Structure formats: C-alpha cells, structure tokens
C-alpha cells in the first residue's frame, strides 16, 4: 500500500514499501495512488483556506490561538477561568466538538462572542477542526470587534496537530492524570505547540505523576516549548496563561491584581 502522511515541517511523503512484517496479506488496502491524490487534495485545500483565514484575522487585528488537548484535559474549564480574567480584551471563542453544544453553553455569559462548530453536522464527524470548518464559523463571529480568538479544538492528541486552521499560535492543555509518557507517544502534537499548559496540578499529591520526567519528555520532542503549571479548577497559575495571551494581543491592559 502506498502510504502518505505529513511531516512536522509540513512536507508530504509517500511510503511505497510495505511496512507490515507480520506476513499478513494487506493487498485489499492497495489504494495507494488514489489515496495519495485524495490526501494531497485535502491538505492543499486546507492550507489554502488556512491562508485565507489567517489573512482575515490579520486584516481585523485578531490574534488567534488554537487550543488543543485530549478529551477531559480541562480546556473548557480553563477557558471559563480565562474569560473571567481577560478584562479589557475583546474575546471570541470558536468551539469545536463532534456533537452537542455542552462546552459552548458552559462558556456562555462570560462576555465572549461564541461560535460553535459540530463536526458531526455536515463535516463527517471528524475528530479535529480543519481550516474550512473554521472558515464556516467566521461569519458568526464579529471579527472587527475582537482582539483575541480562542479556538477550542476537538479533544484529540493526534489529528488536530496536522491541520493548520489559520491560527497565529498553538497551545495545548495537558492533564497530569494522563501520565508522563504522552510527549513520546504523541510527538506530533507536542512538536506543533509553543506552549504546554500542565493542568490539574492540584491532583499531584494524589498521583504518581513524575513531573520532572514529563518535562524531560517535552524537552526531548520540543526543546523550544514553554510550559506553565496551573489548575483550571482552583485557578492556581491561570494568571500566567492569561498574561501570555495579553502579551500576544498587544492589549495595553493591566493584569488583574
């Protein structure tokens, strides 16, 4: 089977040699040339749309951050804390989920403009947001009135990292309950971000999580990534994340005391 994937640097590569050494017959999957053409089309269309999204964000002076994580890592809880602290910054949230408006509903009433994209509604139930999905939501966001757009991607440690959606920066929320090994098991995600938010630190006394080993694993796959430790539940450390966002928007607003 001709396999096709995208490298961390954005280059696309085909494997023509079989990778299976088990002796099993995988000839039924021999769709190489056709599959390569389809994936080339998907990535090409995505990248063109991402460029259009990025141009629209720049034209409106909106700094866009793609926030990613596995399911249950605490993205929505962190965004609730974040919106409460971003006084003076005009914020929008583009909420991505496969089904339901549960997370978008949790973010309501906190001063942000919110647009929901359910990938199960006309987008094939994908486990990530891509650039066309993001673009479909832009007419429902008042870009001219925003300083910052937070994209809460679908919970997944694999696919969201492969799709540029037009963001200016990427951050991921990582819960200490997930163990120390995930940077090594899911390196594409960790390499794609510039900030790793280590969440649920209030649970550290009750876990066997080795924080030093985790930080070493992050450095092994992405030496340039910054890390911040916080608890979205208690609010501890959240101000560091908020200051990072403020510095990106250029908003001349004093931090909360």
C-alpha positions in Angstrom: 0.0 0.0 0.0 1.3 3.5 -0.8 1.1 5.3 2.5 1.0 9.1 2.7 1.5 11.4 5.6 2.6 14.9 6.5 5.8 15.6 8.4 6.2 18.1 11.2 7.7 20.6 8.8 4.7 20.4 6.5 6.2 18.3 3.8 4.2 15.4 2.5 5.7 12.0 2.0 4.8 8.7 0.3 5.9 5.3 1.5 5.8 2.8 -1.3 7.4 -0.1 0.5 5.2 -2.3 2.7 5.7 -1.7 6.5 3.9 -4.8 7.7 6.3 -7.6 8.7 3.7 -9.9 10.1 3.2 -11.9 6.9 -0.5 -10.9 6.7 -2.0 -10.1 3.2 -2.9 -6.4 3.1 -3.5 -6.3 -0.6 -7.1 -5.4 -0.1 -5.9 -2.0 1.1 -3.8 -1.3 -2.1 -5.4 2.1 -3.0 -2.1 4.0 -3.0 -2.3 6.3 -6.0 -5.9 7.2 -5.5 -5.4 7.7 -1.7 -2.4 10.0 -2.3 -4.4 12.1 -4.7 -7.2 12.5 -2.2 -5.0 13.4 0.7 -3.0 15.8 -1.5 -6.3 17.5 -2.4 -7.4 17.6 1.3 -4.2 19.1 2.6 -3.9 21.5 -0.4 -7.5 22.8 0.1 -6.9 23.1 3.9 -3.7 25.1 3.5 -5.3 27.5 1.0 -8.2 28.0 3.3 -5.9 28.4 6.3 -4.1 31.2 4.5 -7.4 32.9 3.8 -8.4 32.6 7.5 -5.0 34.0 8.6 -5.4 36.9 6.2 -8.8 37.7 7.6 -7.6 37.6 11.2 -4.7 39.9 10.3 -6.9 42.3 8.5 -9.1 42.6 11.6 -6.2 42.7 14.0 -7.4 39.5 15.7 -4.7 37.3 17.4 -5.9 33.6 17.1 -4.8 30.8 19.4 -5.5 27.2 18.6 -6.1 25.4 21.9 -5.7 21.6 21.8 -5.8 18.7 24.2 -7.0 15.1 24.7 -10.7 14.8 25.9 -11.1 15.7 29.5 -7.8 17.5 29.9 -9.7 20.6 31.1 -9.8 23.0 28.1 -13.3 24.3 28.7 -12.8 24.7 32.4 -9.6 26.7 31.7 -11.4 28.9 29.1 -14.0 29.7 31.7 -11.3 30.9 34.1 -9.6 32.7 31.3 -12.6 34.7 30.1 -13.2 35.8 33.7 -9.7 37.3 33.8 -9.4 38.9 30.4 -11.0 42.3 31.4 -10.5 44.8 28.7 -9.7 42.3 25.9 -12.4 41.6 23.4 -12.5 37.9 23.1 -14.2 35.4 20.8 -14.3 31.6 21.2 -14.7 29.2 18.3 -15.9 26.0 20.0 -15.2 22.7 18.2 -17.0 19.4 19.1 -18.2 16.4 17.3 -21.7 16.6 18.8 -23.6 18.8 21.3 -23.3 22.4 22.4 -22.4 21.4 26.0 -19.0 23.1 26.1 -20.2 26.2 24.2 -23.0 26.5 26.6 -20.6 26.4 29.6 -18.7 29.4 28.1 -21.9 31.5 27.6 -22.5 34.6 29.7 -18.8 35.3 30.3 -18.5 38.2 27.8 -17.1 36.3 24.8 -18.6 36.0 21.4 -19.1 32.3 20.7 -19.5 30.3 17.6 -20.0 26.5 17.6 -18.8 24.0 15.0 -20.1 20.5 15.4 -18.1 18.3 13.0 -20.9 15.7 13.1 -23.1 18.3 11.4 -22.1 18.2 7.8 -18.3 17.6 8.3 -18.2 13.9 8.6 -17.9 13.7 12.4 -14.1 14.5 12.2 -12.0 14.3 15.4 -10.4 17.7 14.6 -11.1 21.1 13.2 -9.7 22.0 9.9 -9.4 25.3 8.1 -12.7 25.0 6.1 -14.6 24.2 9.3 -13.1 27.3 11.0 -14.0 29.4 8.0 -17.6 28.3 8.1 -17.9 29.8 11.5 -16.3 33.2 10.8 -19.5 34.9 9.6 -20.9 34.2 13.1 -18.1 36.0 14.8 -17.7 39.8 15.0 -14.0 39.8 13.9 -14.0 43.6 13.6 -14.8 43.8 17.3 -12.3 41.2 18.6 -8.8 41.4 19.9 -8.4 37.7 20.6 -10.0 34.5 19.2 -9.5 31.3 21.1 -10.2 28.1 19.1 -11.1 25.2 21.3 -10.3 22.3 19.1 -11.9 18.8 19.3 -10.4 16.7 22.0 -7.7 14.5 20.4 -3.9 14.2 20.7 -3.4 13.2 17.0 -5.4 14.8 14.2 -5.8 18.4 15.4 -2.0 18.9 15.2 -1.9 18.0 11.5 -4.3 20.8 10.3 -3.4 24.4 10.1 -6.6 26.4 10.7 -5.0 29.9 10.2 -4.0 30.4 13.9 -1.1 32.6 14.9 -0.2 30.4 17.8 -0.8 26.9 19.3 -1.2 25.9 22.9 -2.1 22.6 24.4 -3.7 21.7 27.7 -2.2 18.6 29.3 -3.6 17.0 32.5 -1.3 15.3 34.9 -3.7 12.4 35.1 -2.5 11.5 31.5 0.9 10.3 32.7 4.5 11.3 31.8 4.8 9.3 28.5 2.5 11.1 26.2 5.1 13.5 24.6 6.9 10.4 23.4 3.8 8.6 22.3 2.2 11.6 20.5 5.2 13.7 19.4 3.5 15.5 16.5 1.1 17.2 18.9 3.8 18.3 21.3 6.1 19.5 18.5 3.3 21.6 17.0 2.8 23.8 20.0 4.7 26.6 21.6 3.1 26.4 25.0 2.1 23.4 27.1 -0.3 24.1 30.0 0.2 21.5 32.6 -3.3 21.3 34.2 -4.8 19.7 37.3 -1.7 20.3 39.4 -4.0 20.3 42.4 -4.1 16.5 42.0 -0.4 15.9 42.2 -0.4 14.9 45.8 -2.7 12.0 44.9 -0.9 10.7 41.8 2.3 9.0 40.9 2.9 11.5 38.2 6.6 12.3 37.7 6.6 16.0 36.8 10.4 16.0 36.1 10.1 13.0 33.7 7.2 14.7 31.9 9.2 17.9 31.4 12.2 16.0 30.2 10.0 14.2 27.7 8.5 17.5 26.5 12.1 18.9 26.0 13.1 15.7 24.1 10.5 16.3 21.4 10.2 20.1 21.5 13.1 21.9 23.2 11.6 25.3 22.5 8.2 24.7 24.1 7.3 26.8 27.1 5.5 25.1 30.0 3.2 26.6 32.6 1.7 24.8 35.6 -1.8 25.5 36.6 -5.1 24.2 38.0 -8.2 25.3 36.0 -10.3 24.0 38.9 -8.8 26.1 41.6 -7.4 29.0 39.5 -3.8 28.4 40.6 -1.4 29.5 37.9 -4.1 30.6 35.5 -2.8 34.2 35.5 0.4 33.2 33.9 -1.6 31.8 30.9 -3.7 35.0 30.8 -0.6 37.2 30.8 0.7 35.1 27.9 -2.5 35.8 26.0 -2.4 39.5 26.8 1.2 39.8 25.6 0.1 38.3 22.3 -2.9 40.7 21.7 -0.8 43.8 22.5 -3.7 45.0 24.6 -2.4 47.7 27.0 -4.5 46.5 29.9 -3.1 46.0 33.4 -3.2 42.4 34.8 -5.7 41.6 37.5 -4.2 42.0 41.0 
